[in-house]
Amino acid sequence: MDHLVPVIRGGRSTRGNLVAACKPCNTEKKHSLDFEWEPKGEELRGIEAHMRQVAPVLLEEQDPMRAAVAMILAPHPDGPKVLMIRRAEHPEDPWSGHMAFPGGRSEPEDSSLVETAMRETLEEVGVDLARHGELIVAMNELPAYSSGRPVGMVVSPFLFSLDRTRETRIDPGEVAAALWLPLAAFRDEANHQKTRIDSANFKADVDAFVVEEQIIWGLTHRMITNFLTAVATDPDAP
């Protein structure tokens, strides 16, 4: 069986441009998969096929800081799951304790933002996307905010999928918990709520997803909202 591999082309080298679909046995720069691919189920394969047709909105900020995160989906008998983390509590971290996707700031040694997302995922939760993941598509880039103010950083989310929900191994210095949450719960409007955030630096009523007692708001809420909108939209519509 041919292995499917995500291909990273030139062009926007900092982002790691993607081809429209992953191709078998491509000899360009790639992250190889060393396992036999297992069926993911109709729903997850449908999401992958649809998202590959969606062109991301990329921000042309003037020399901003850059970060990248991985939105990771995996099949499950009850429907696809999405991997999320709760960030560790740090007084100097503007997103301390927030629910988020694995990821972080780009480092000089990263060849692309795709590599940033993969490296940070391995460091934070022990999931090796180079070995076990399929890179589906880049998603809309977003400016980062802290306490309602821009911080001069652009975050690039990348959609990955796995063959199954993988066991996580968290770095307790960066991550308090890693959770596989049901994707269907984010689509359920009963879980779309106005929630009061009352922290030392930020007090406001915000839009949030409340899933299995976890409150997902702010930047990650916007990423998931963009993803859900893209999945529900006809990519060929004018």
C-alpha positions in Angstrom: 0.0 0.0 0.0 1.3 3.5 -0.8 1.6 5.8 2.1 0.0 9.2 1.8 2.3 12.0 2.7 1.7 15.8 3.2 3.8 17.7 0.7 5.2 21.1 1.5 6.1 23.2 -1.5 8.0 26.5 -1.9 6.4 29.9 -2.4 5.3 31.1 1.0 8.1 29.2 2.7 7.3 30.5 6.1 3.8 29.1 5.9 4.6 25.8 4.1 2.3 25.9 1.2 0.2 22.8 0.6 -0.8 21.1 -2.6 -4.5 20.6 -3.2 -4.3 17.0 -2.0 -1.6 14.7 -0.5 0.1 12.6 -3.1 1.6 9.1 -2.7 5.4 8.7 -3.0 6.2 12.3 -3.8 9.9 12.9 -3.7 9.7 16.6 -2.7 10.3 17.6 0.9 7.8 15.7 2.9 6.9 14.3 6.3 6.7 10.5 5.8 4.1 8.3 7.5 5.4 5.0 8.7 2.1 3.1 9.3 -0.5 1.5 7.1 -3.3 3.9 6.6 -6.6 2.8 8.3 -10.0 3.8 7.0 -11.2 7.0 8.8 -14.9 6.7 8.1 -17.1 8.6 5.7 -17.6 11.7 7.9 -13.9 12.4 8.5 -13.0 11.7 4.9 -15.8 14.0 3.7 -14.4 16.8 6.0 -10.9 16.3 4.6 -12.1 16.4 0.9 -14.2 19.5 1.5 -11.5 21.4 3.4 -9.0 20.7 0.7 -11.1 22.8 -1.6 -11.2 25.8 0.7 -8.6 28.5 0.2 -7.4 30.0 3.4 -7.3 33.8 4.2 -3.7 34.7 4.7 -2.7 37.9 6.5 0.0 40.2 5.1 1.1 41.8 8.3 4.3 43.9 8.4 6.9 41.8 10.1 4.7 40.4 12.9 5.6 37.7 15.3 4.4 34.3 13.9 2.9 31.3 15.6 1.2 28.2 14.4 -1.2 25.6 15.8 -2.5 22.2 14.8 -6.2 21.4 14.8 -6.1 17.6 14.9 -9.1 15.4 14.0 -9.3 11.6 14.5 -12.0 9.0 13.8 -14.1 7.6 16.6 -17.1 5.2 16.7 -19.3 8.1 18.0 -18.0 10.6 15.4 -14.7 12.5 14.8 -12.9 13.9 17.8 -10.7 17.0 18.0 -7.6 17.3 20.2 -7.5 20.2 22.5 -5.2 21.3 25.4 -5.7 23.4 28.5 -2.7 25.6 28.9 -0.7 25.5 32.1 -1.1 28.3 34.5 1.7 30.9 34.3 1.4 34.5 35.6 3.3 35.9 32.6 1.4 33.9 30.0 -1.4 36.1 28.5 -3.3 32.9 27.6 -2.7 31.1 30.9 -5.2 28.4 31.6 -7.0 28.8 28.3 -8.4 26.0 26.1 -6.4 25.9 22.9 -4.9 23.8 20.1 -1.4 22.5 20.4 1.1 25.0 19.0 3.3 28.0 19.7 5.7 30.6 18.4 7.8 30.0 15.3 11.5 29.4 16.1 14.4 30.3 13.7 15.1 26.6 13.2 11.6 25.9 11.9 11.7 25.7 8.1 8.0 26.6 7.8 4.9 27.3 10.0 3.7 23.8 9.3 6.9 22.6 11.0 6.3 25.0 13.9 2.8 23.4 14.4 4.2 19.9 14.2 7.2 20.6 16.5 5.0 22.3 19.1 2.5 19.4 19.0 5.2 16.8 19.7 6.7 18.9 22.5 3.4 19.7 24.2 1.3 16.5 23.9 3.7 13.9 22.5 1.7 13.3 19.2 4.2 12.9 16.3 2.3 14.4 13.3 5.3 13.7 11.1 4.9 9.9 11.7 1.2 9.6 12.3 -0.6 12.6 10.9 -2.0 13.7 7.5 -1.7 17.4 6.7 -5.0 18.4 5.2 -4.9 22.2 4.6 -3.9 25.6 6.0 -6.8 27.5 7.5 -7.5 31.2 7.9 -4.8 33.1 9.7 -5.8 35.3 12.6 -4.3 38.1 14.6 -3.7 37.3 18.2 -5.3 39.3 21.0 -4.7 39.3 24.8 -7.1 41.0 27.2 -8.9 42.4 24.2 -5.8 44.0 22.7 -3.7 43.0 19.7 -0.3 41.7 20.5 1.4 42.0 17.1 1.3 38.3 16.4 -0.3 36.3 13.5 -1.4 32.7 14.2 -1.6 30.2 11.3 -3.8 27.1 12.0 -3.2 23.9 10.1 -5.8 21.1 9.9 -4.4 17.6 10.4 -6.0 14.2 10.8 -4.9 10.9 12.4 -5.8 7.3 11.8 -7.2 7.1 15.4 -7.2 9.0 18.7 -3.6 8.8 19.8 -2.5 8.6 23.5 -1.1 12.0 24.6 2.0 12.7 26.8 1.8 16.2 28.0 4.6 18.6 29.0 3.3 19.8 32.4 5.4 23.0 32.1 3.2 24.0 29.1 0.0 22.0 29.3 -2.3 21.2 32.1 -4.4 18.7 30.2 -5.0 17.2 26.8 -8.5 16.2 25.8 -10.2 14.5 22.8 -13.5 16.3 22.5 -16.4 15.3 20.2 -16.5 17.5 17.0 -20.3 17.2 17.0 -20.5 19.1 20.3 -19.0 22.2 18.6 -21.7 22.0 15.9 -24.5 21.7 18.5 -25.9 25.2 19.0 -26.9 24.3 22.6 -23.2 24.5 23.3 -22.8 28.0 21.7 -23.1 30.3 24.8 -22.4 33.7 26.1 -20.0 33.2 28.9 -18.6 35.5 31.6 -14.8 35.7 31.7 -13.7 37.2 35.0 -10.0 37.2 35.3 -7.4 39.6 36.7 -6.8 41.2 33.3 -10.0 40.6 31.4 -13.7 40.9 32.4 -16.3 40.5 29.7 -19.2 38.4 28.4 -17.8 36.5 25.4 -19.0 34.0 22.8 -17.8 30.6 23.7 -18.2 26.9 23.1 -19.0 25.0 26.3 -18.1 21.3 25.7 -17.8 18.7 28.5 -17.4 21.6 31.0 -14.6 23.1 29.1 -15.0 26.8 28.0 -13.4 27.5 24.6 -13.3 31.2 23.8 -11.2 33.9 22.2 -8.7 33.0 19.4 -9.5 29.3 19.5 -13.2 30.0 19.4 -12.7 32.1 16.2 -10.6 29.3 14.7 -13.3 26.7 15.3 -16.0 29.0 14.1 -14.1 29.6 10.9 -13.6 25.8 10.5 -17.3 25.1 11.0 -18.3 27.8 8.6 -15.9 26.5 6.0 -17.2 22.9 6.4 -20.8 24.1 6.0 -20.1 26.3 3.0 -20.1 25.3 -0.7 -16.5 26.1 -1.8 -17.7 26.6 -5.4 -20.4 29.2 -4.4 -19.8 32.7 -5.7 
